[in-house]
Amino acid sequence: MSASPSRPRAALHALGCRVNADEVAALASHLLRDGWAIVPFGEEAELQVLNTCTVTLTADAEGRKLVRRAARRKAPGGLLVVTGCYAQRDPRTLRGLEGVDLVLGNVEKAELLDHLRRLQEDRRLAGELWVSEAPRTRRFLDHATPLADAGRTRATLKIQDGCDEACTYCIIPSVRGPSTSREHSEILREARRLASFGYREIALTGVHSGSYGRDRGEEDGLAGLVRDLHGLGLSLRYRLNSLEPATLTETLLEALAEAPSFCRHFHVPLQHGHDRVLRRMGRNYRAAFYRERIERLAGLFAGAGIGADVMVGFPGESDEEFEATCSLIRDLPLSYLHVFPWSPRPGTPAARLGNRLDEPRRKERLARMHELDRKLRSRFQRTLAGRTETVLIESEEGPGGLPSGLAACYLRVDLVPSGEGPEAPARSNTFRRVLLDRPLDPHRILGRDLGPAAPFPGASPPSPLPSPAIPR
């Protein structure tokens, strides 16, 4: 979107997880409704907002680098606001960086507009820190208005925040606070709103999404939410984000099996494949349980994309323990990995552990795990050859010059004509039936376009929606 000369510009950016991305999208929509013009991060703007991550040392370093970049892009007299998990954990370090005007904690970020009005009234308030010691309450921001005139394809919808787990390596519970679920009725209303904006896929996000409802005594809260969202009958599809192994209950799996509007794509963090390391990590399951849940998923949902987080180099990780992880992963019907090196986080129990891997061994294990990821992706693509998938077109001219989109199984697909007669071209933000063919690279597969499709089996094709009015 291009800025109007009469409207102040705002540039926002999120580091890290989809929760951060959803928060930035919601903040941007409120700024847009309040009269700001939203411009790409990296452009000059009167307001620069960075939503930081602190899950690793690398994330901290990237946050500081982007703060310096944003400071250089402030328009004269502009403001730079830093918020998010790094701001919650170490606000004074970020406040000490040149050009930072305001640091907001994870609770306070929802009040961004109020803080901006205070600063406009009295610039002497610049430099204050607004960070609650322990975030225990939440305000879940809705998406006030769409962010662009066209190209709305996939949206995020935050259903939960915080975490009650006690993984010894993880800083997130201390910067996000305890698990808090969004009101059921708010989520349904927000889904309708996003559909009215023209989005065709909604990704449900949270810090610990599988725990949805449990803070209110609803043991199967996520299963109920799945049923109710599907019951709205909207012409779109839903995608879940990470689900911890213990939250993959039979009740949830049954609800998903009865809700074809939910993508057959599951991301289930493993972290490690040896029980001794899982115990040291404070994980609440063992390798055999993880194996059983993944095999259950694959048995219920044919052709599903199933991914896993894997951590390499946890303190004390022996050769035997690392090999056990590799062996487990090779045996499971996984389609991809997200691989992370262990990173010491100040204040976590694991940060005090000794017997750390030396750098050469850590790099060698990372390389082996990345190679295993490549093999899993290749194996998954081979199993999909000849299957018909529904693809949401995101670009009419993707990286290969062909229409490109995302399949329900979380695989990128480039489309070529089927050669079976005249066809309407694949347009952005539409669903197409695609016969999957052959891999193009570890992340993309070629498919033959079979024509328009409904978002999921049994659904009516989406009808064209007018673009909602956007403030000028």
C-alpha positions as CSV (number, residue, x, y, z in Angstrom):
1,M,0.0,0.0,0.0
2,S,1.4,3.4,-0.9
3,A,1.2,6.2,1.7
4,S,-0.9,9.3,1.2
5,P,0.9,12.5,1.7
6,S,-1.6,13.5,4.3
7,R,-1.3,10.3,6.3
8,P,1.6,9.4,8.7
9,R,3.4,6.2,7.7
10,A,3.9,3.1,9.9
11,A,6.2,0.2,9.3
12,L,5.9,-2.9,11.4
13,H,7.8,-6.2,11.5
14,A,7.6,-9.4,13.5
15,L,10.5,-11.8,14.4
16,G,10.0,-15.4,15.3
17,C,6.7,-17.3,15.6
18,R,3.3,-16.9,14.0
19,V,1.9,-15.5,17.2
20,N,4.2,-12.5,16.8
21,A,3.2,-12.2,13.1
22,D,-0.5,-12.2,14.1
23,E,0.0,-9.5,16.7
24,V,1.8,-7.3,14.1
25,A,-1.0,-7.8,11.6
26,A,-3.6,-6.9,14.2
27,L,-1.7,-3.8,15.3
28,A,-1.2,-2.8,11.7
29,S,-5.0,-3.1,11.0
30,H,-5.8,-0.9,14.1
31,L,-3.2,1.7,12.9
32,L,-4.7,1.7,9.5
33,R,-8.2,2.3,10.9
34,D,-6.8,5.1,13.0
35,G,-5.5,7.0,9.9
36,W,-2.0,5.6,9.4
37,A,-0.7,4.4,6.1
38,I,1.1,1.0,6.4
39,V,4.4,0.7,4.4
40,P,6.8,-2.1,4.1
41,F,9.4,-2.5,7.0
42,G,12.6,-1.0,5.8
43,E,11.0,2.1,4.3
44,E,11.1,5.5,5.9
45,A,8.1,6.0,8.3
46,E,7.0,8.2,11.1
47,L,6.4,5.1,13.2
48,Q,8.6,2.0,13.3
49,V,7.4,-1.0,15.3
50,L,9.4,-4.2,15.9
51,N,7.9,-7.2,17.7
52,T,10.9,-9.2,18.9
53,C,11.6,-12.8,19.7
54,T,14.0,-14.2,22.4
55,V,13.8,-17.9,21.9
56,T,17.5,-18.1,21.0
57,L,20.7,-16.0,21.2
58,T,20.4,-15.7,17.4
59,A,16.9,-14.2,17.8
60,D,18.2,-11.7,20.3
61,A,21.0,-10.7,17.9
62,E,18.7,-10.4,15.0
63,G,16.4,-8.2,17.1
64,R,19.2,-5.8,17.9
65,K,20.2,-5.6,14.3
66,L,16.7,-4.8,13.1
67,V,16.3,-2.2,15.8
68,R,19.3,-0.4,14.4
69,R,18.0,-0.7,10.9
70,A,14.6,0.7,12.0
71,A,16.3,3.6,13.8
72,R,17.9,4.6,10.5
73,R,14.5,4.5,8.7
74,K,12.7,6.7,11.2
75,A,11.3,9.8,9.5
76,P,12.4,13.1,11.1
77,G,10.5,13.4,14.4
78,G,9.4,9.8,14.1
79,L,9.1,7.1,16.8
80,L,10.6,3.7,17.2
81,V,8.7,1.2,19.4
82,V,10.2,-2.1,20.4
83,T,8.0,-4.8,21.9
84,G,7.7,-8.6,22.1
85,C,9.4,-11.3,24.0
86,Y,13.0,-9.8,24.0
87,A,11.5,-6.5,25.2
88,Q,9.7,-8.4,28.0
89,R,12.9,-10.2,29.0
90,D,15.5,-7.5,28.7
91,P,13.9,-4.1,28.2
92,R,16.8,-2.0,29.4
93,T,19.2,-3.4,26.8
94,L,16.8,-2.5,24.0
95,R,16.1,0.9,25.5
96,G,19.8,1.6,25.5
97,L,20.0,1.1,21.7
98,E,20.3,4.4,19.8
99,G,17.0,5.6,18.4
100,V,14.6,3.6,20.6
101,D,11.8,5.8,21.9
102,L,9.5,3.3,23.7
103,V,9.7,-0.3,24.9
104,L,6.5,-2.1,25.5
105,G,6.0,-5.5,27.2
106,N,3.9,-8.3,25.8
107,V,0.8,-7.1,27.7
108,E,1.3,-3.4,26.8
109,K,1.7,-3.9,23.1
110,A,-2.1,-4.2,22.8
111,E,-2.2,-0.6,24.0
112,L,0.1,0.7,21.3
113,L,-2.3,3.4,20.1
114,D,-2.9,4.7,23.6
115,H,0.9,5.0,24.1
116,L,1.3,6.8,20.8
117,R,-1.4,9.4,21.8
118,R,0.4,10.0,25.1
119,L,3.7,10.6,23.3
120,Q,2.0,12.9,20.8
121,E,0.7,15.0,23.8
122,D,4.1,15.0,25.6
123,R,7.3,13.9,23.9
124,R,9.1,14.1,27.2
125,L,7.6,10.7,27.9
126,A,9.8,9.1,25.2
127,G,12.2,6.7,26.7
128,E,9.8,5.2,29.2
129,L,9.6,1.4,29.8
130,W,6.2,-0.1,29.9
131,V,6.7,-3.7,30.8
132,S,4.6,-5.7,33.4
133,E,6.7,-7.8,35.6
134,A,4.7,-11.0,35.0
135,P,2.1,-10.9,32.2
136,R,-1.0,-12.6,33.6
137,T,-3.7,-10.9,31.7
138,R,-4.3,-10.6,28.0
139,R,-6.1,-8.4,25.5
140,F,-6.6,-10.2,22.3
141,L,-6.6,-7.7,19.4
142,D,-9.0,-8.4,16.5
143,H,-8.1,-7.5,12.9
144,A,-9.9,-4.2,12.5
145,T,-9.6,-3.9,8.8
146,P,-7.8,-5.6,5.9
147,L,-4.3,-4.5,5.2
148,A,-4.3,-4.3,1.4
149,D,-6.7,-3.8,-1.4
150,A,-5.9,-7.2,-3.0
151,G,-4.0,-10.3,-2.5
152,R,-5.6,-11.3,0.8
153,T,-5.0,-15.1,0.8
154,R,-3.9,-16.4,4.3
155,A,-4.6,-14.9,7.7
156,T,-3.6,-15.7,11.2
157,L,-6.1,-15.9,14.2
158,K,-4.6,-15.9,17.6
159,I,-6.6,-18.2,19.9
160,Q,-4.3,-18.5,22.9
161,D,-1.3,-17.1,24.6
162,G,1.2,-18.1,27.3
163,C,2.4,-21.6,28.5
164,D,2.2,-23.6,31.7
165,E,4.8,-26.2,30.7
166,A,8.2,-26.3,32.4
167,C,10.7,-27.2,29.6
168,T,14.1,-26.6,31.1
169,Y,15.5,-24.9,28.0
170,C,12.6,-22.5,27.3
171,I,12.3,-18.9,28.3
172,I,8.8,-18.4,26.8
173,P,6.7,-19.1,29.9
174,S,8.5,-16.3,31.8
175,V,8.0,-13.7,29.0
176,R,4.5,-14.8,27.9
177,G,3.0,-15.8,31.2
178,P,0.6,-18.6,32.0
179,S,-1.7,-20.1,29.4
180,T,-4.7,-17.9,28.6
181,S,-7.4,-18.8,26.1
182,R,-9.3,-16.3,24.0
183,E,-13.1,-16.3,24.4
184,H,-14.8,-18.8,22.2
185,S,-17.3,-16.4,20.8
186,E,-14.5,-13.9,19.9
187,I,-12.7,-16.5,17.8
188,L,-15.9,-17.4,15.9
189,R,-16.6,-13.7,15.3
190,E,-13.1,-13.0,14.1
191,A,-13.2,-16.0,11.7
192,R,-16.3,-14.5,10.1
193,R,-14.6,-11.1,9.9
194,L,-11.5,-12.5,8.2
195,A,-13.7,-14.5,5.7
196,S,-15.5,-11.2,4.9
197,F,-12.2,-9.6,4.2
198,G,-11.6,-12.2,1.5
199,Y,-9.1,-14.5,3.2
200,R,-9.3,-18.1,2.0
201,E,-7.2,-19.7,4.8
202,I,-7.0,-19.0,8.5
203,A,-4.1,-20.3,10.6
204,L,-5.0,-20.7,14.2
205,T,-2.0,-19.6,16.3
206,G,-1.0,-19.7,19.9
207,V,2.0,-20.2,22.1
208,H,0.5,-23.6,23.3
209,S,-2.5,-24.0,21.0
210,G,-3.3,-27.5,22.2
211,S,-4.0,-26.3,25.7
212,Y,-6.8,-24.1,24.4
213,G,-9.6,-24.0,27.0
214,R,-7.8,-25.8,29.7
215,D,-7.3,-22.6,31.8
216,R,-11.1,-22.5,32.0
217,G,-11.5,-26.2,32.9
218,E,-12.3,-27.3,29.3
219,E,-10.2,-30.4,28.8
220,D,-11.3,-30.8,25.2
221,G,-11.6,-27.1,24.4
222,L,-9.7,-27.2,21.2
223,A,-11.8,-30.1,19.9
224,G,-14.9,-28.1,20.6
225,L,-13.4,-25.0,18.8
226,V,-12.6,-27.2,15.8
227,R,-16.2,-28.4,15.5
228,D,-17.6,-24.9,15.9
229,L,-15.3,-23.3,13.4
230,H,-16.1,-26.0,10.9
231,G,-19.8,-25.6,11.7
232,L,-19.7,-21.9,10.6
233,G,-19.7,-23.2,7.0
234,L,-17.3,-20.5,5.7
235,S,-15.8,-20.9,2.2
236,L,-12.3,-21.2,3.5
237,R,-10.0,-23.7,5.2
238,Y,-8.3,-23.7,8.6
239,R,-4.8,-24.7,9.6
240,L,-3.5,-25.5,13.1
241,N,-0.1,-24.5,14.3
242,S,2.2,-26.6,16.6
243,L,0.4,-29.1,18.8
244,E,2.3,-30.7,21.7
245,P,2.2,-34.5,21.6
246,A,0.1,-34.8,24.8
247,T,-2.6,-32.5,23.4
248,L,-3.2,-34.9,20.4
249,T,-6.0,-36.6,22.3
250,E,-8.4,-39.0,20.6
251,T,-11.2,-36.5,21.1
252,L,-9.3,-33.9,19.1
253,L,-8.3,-36.3,16.4
254,E,-12.0,-37.4,16.1
255,A,-13.1,-33.7,15.8
256,L,-10.5,-33.1,13.1
257,A,-11.5,-36.2,11.2
258,E,-15.1,-34.9,11.1
259,A,-14.0,-31.4,10.0
260,P,-12.7,-31.5,6.4
261,S,-12.3,-27.7,6.5
262,F,-9.1,-28.3,8.6
263,C,-6.0,-28.9,6.6
264,R,-4.4,-32.3,6.9
265,H,-1.2,-30.7,8.2
266,F,0.2,-31.2,11.7
267,H,3.3,-29.8,13.4
268,V,4.2,-31.8,16.5
269,P,7.4,-30.8,18.3
270,L,9.6,-33.8,19.1
271,Q,12.8,-32.0,20.4
272,H,14.6,-35.2,21.1
273,G,14.3,-39.0,20.5
274,H,15.9,-40.4,23.6
275,D,14.1,-40.6,26.9
276,R,17.1,-39.5,29.1
277,V,17.3,-36.2,27.2
278,L,13.6,-35.7,27.2
279,R,13.6,-36.0,31.0
280,R,16.5,-33.5,31.3
281,M,14.5,-31.2,29.0
282,G,11.4,-31.4,31.2
283,R,9.3,-32.8,28.4
284,N,6.1,-34.5,29.5
285,Y,6.2,-37.6,27.2
286,R,8.7,-40.3,26.1
287,A,9.8,-41.3,22.7
288,A,7.5,-44.3,22.5
289,F,4.5,-42.1,23.1
290,Y,5.6,-39.6,20.4
291,R,6.0,-42.5,18.0
292,E,2.5,-43.8,18.7
293,R,0.9,-40.4,18.3
294,I,2.6,-39.7,14.9
295,E,1.7,-43.1,13.6
296,R,-1.9,-42.6,14.7
297,L,-2.0,-39.3,12.8
298,A,-0.6,-40.8,9.6
299,G,-3.1,-43.7,9.9
300,L,-6.1,-41.4,10.3
301,F,-5.1,-38.7,7.7
302,A,-3.7,-40.2,4.5
303,G,-1.3,-37.9,2.7
304,A,-1.0,-35.5,5.7
305,G,2.0,-33.3,6.1
306,I,3.5,-34.0,9.5
307,G,6.4,-31.9,10.7
308,A,8.5,-31.8,13.9
309,D,10.8,-29.5,15.8
310,V,14.2,-31.1,16.7
311,M,16.8,-29.7,19.1
312,V,20.5,-30.5,18.6
313,G,23.2,-30.2,21.1
314,F,21.3,-30.1,24.4
315,P,23.8,-30.2,27.3
316,G,25.1,-33.7,27.8
317,E,23.7,-35.1,24.6
318,S,25.8,-38.3,23.9
319,D,26.5,-39.9,20.6
320,E,24.1,-42.7,21.6
321,E,21.3,-40.2,22.4
322,F,21.8,-38.3,19.1
323,E,21.7,-41.5,17.1
324,A,18.5,-42.5,18.8
325,T,16.9,-39.3,17.6
326,C,18.1,-39.9,14.1
327,S,16.8,-43.4,14.2
328,L,13.4,-42.4,15.5
329,I,12.9,-39.7,12.9
330,R,13.9,-42.0,10.0
331,D,11.3,-44.6,11.2
332,L,8.4,-42.1,11.5
333,P,6.1,-40.8,8.6
334,L,7.3,-37.3,9.0
335,S,7.4,-34.9,6.0
336,Y,9.8,-32.2,7.3
337,L,11.9,-31.0,10.3
338,H,12.5,-27.6,11.9
339,V,16.0,-28.0,13.3
340,F,17.4,-25.8,16.1
341,P,20.7,-25.8,18.0
342,W,20.2,-25.6,21.8
343,S,20.7,-22.0,22.9
344,P,21.3,-21.1,26.6
345,R,18.6,-18.8,27.8
346,P,19.4,-16.8,31.0
347,G,17.2,-17.9,33.9
348,T,16.3,-21.3,32.6
349,P,17.5,-24.5,34.4
350,A,19.2,-25.8,31.3
351,A,21.4,-22.7,31.1
352,R,23.1,-23.9,34.3
353,L,24.0,-27.4,32.9
354,G,27.5,-28.3,32.0
355,N,28.9,-30.9,29.6
356,R,28.1,-28.8,26.5
357,L,29.0,-29.9,23.0
358,D,32.0,-28.3,21.4
359,E,31.4,-26.3,18.3
360,P,32.7,-28.9,15.7
361,R,30.4,-31.7,17.0
362,R,27.4,-29.3,17.2
363,K,27.9,-28.2,13.6
364,E,28.3,-31.8,12.5
365,R,25.1,-32.9,14.2
366,L,23.2,-29.9,12.8
367,A,24.4,-30.8,9.3
368,R,23.3,-34.4,9.7
369,M,19.9,-33.3,10.9
370,H,19.5,-30.9,8.0
371,E,20.4,-33.7,5.6
372,L,17.8,-35.9,7.3
373,D,15.2,-33.1,6.8
374,R,16.1,-33.0,3.1
375,K,15.5,-36.8,2.8
376,L,12.2,-36.6,4.6
377,R,11.0,-33.9,2.3
378,S,12.0,-35.9,-0.8
379,R,10.4,-39.1,0.5
380,F,7.2,-37.2,1.3
381,Q,7.1,-35.7,-2.2
382,R,7.5,-39.1,-3.8
383,T,4.6,-40.5,-1.8
384,L,2.4,-37.7,-3.1
385,A,3.0,-38.3,-6.8
386,G,-0.3,-39.1,-8.5
387,R,-2.5,-37.7,-5.7
388,T,-5.0,-34.9,-6.3
389,E,-4.7,-32.0,-3.8
390,T,-6.5,-28.7,-3.3
391,V,-4.1,-25.8,-3.8
392,L,-4.7,-22.2,-2.7
393,I,-3.1,-20.0,-5.3
394,E,-1.0,-17.3,-3.7
395,S,0.8,-16.0,-6.8
396,E,-0.1,-16.1,-10.5
397,E,3.6,-16.0,-11.3
398,G,5.7,-17.7,-8.7
399,P,9.4,-18.3,-8.5
400,G,9.4,-20.5,-11.6
401,G,7.2,-18.2,-13.6
402,L,4.1,-20.5,-13.0
403,P,1.1,-20.1,-10.8
404,S,2.1,-21.1,-7.3
405,G,0.2,-21.9,-4.1
406,L,0.0,-24.0,-1.0
407,A,-1.5,-27.4,-0.7
408,A,-3.5,-28.5,2.4
409,C,-0.6,-30.8,3.3
410,Y,1.7,-27.7,3.6
411,L,3.6,-28.3,0.3
412,R,4.4,-25.6,-2.2
413,V,3.0,-26.4,-5.7
414,D,3.8,-24.9,-9.1
415,L,1.0,-25.4,-11.6
416,V,1.2,-26.3,-15.3
417,P,-1.9,-26.8,-17.5
418,S,-3.3,-30.3,-17.6
419,G,-3.5,-30.3,-21.4
420,E,-7.1,-31.6,-21.3
421,G,-8.9,-28.8,-23.1
422,P,-9.4,-25.0,-22.5
423,E,-9.1,-23.9,-18.9
424,A,-9.7,-20.7,-16.9
425,P,-6.3,-19.5,-15.7
426,A,-5.4,-20.0,-12.0
427,R,-6.0,-16.7,-10.3
428,S,-4.6,-15.5,-6.9
429,N,-6.7,-16.3,-3.9
430,T,-8.6,-19.1,-5.6
431,F,-8.6,-22.9,-5.0
432,R,-7.6,-25.3,-7.7
433,R,-7.7,-29.1,-8.0
434,V,-4.1,-30.2,-8.8
435,L,-2.7,-33.6,-9.8
436,L,0.7,-33.7,-8.1
437,D,3.6,-34.8,-10.4
438,R,7.3,-34.5,-9.6
439,P,9.5,-32.6,-7.2
440,L,11.1,-29.3,-8.2
441,D,13.2,-28.9,-5.1
442,P,13.0,-30.0,-1.5
443,H,10.2,-27.4,-0.9
444,R,8.2,-27.4,-4.1
445,I,6.5,-29.9,-6.3
446,L,5.1,-29.6,-9.8
447,G,1.4,-30.2,-10.3
448,R,-1.1,-30.4,-13.2
449,D,-3.9,-27.9,-12.9
450,L,-7.3,-29.7,-13.1
451,G,-9.4,-26.5,-12.7
452,P,-11.4,-24.7,-10.0
453,A,-12.1,-26.4,-6.7
454,A,-13.9,-25.9,-3.4
455,P,-11.8,-25.2,-0.4
456,F,-12.4,-28.7,1.0
457,P,-14.4,-31.8,0.0
458,G,-18.2,-31.2,0.3
459,A,-17.8,-27.4,0.4
460,S,-19.3,-24.9,-2.1
461,P,-16.7,-23.0,-4.1
462,P,-16.1,-19.5,-2.6
463,S,-18.1,-16.7,-4.2
464,P,-16.2,-13.6,-5.2
465,L,-16.1,-11.0,-2.4
466,P,-16.0,-7.2,-2.9
467,S,-12.9,-5.6,-1.4
468,P,-13.9,-3.9,1.8
469,A,-13.5,-0.2,2.0
470,I,-10.1,0.9,3.3
471,P,-9.6,4.2,5.0
472,R,-7.8,6.8,2.8
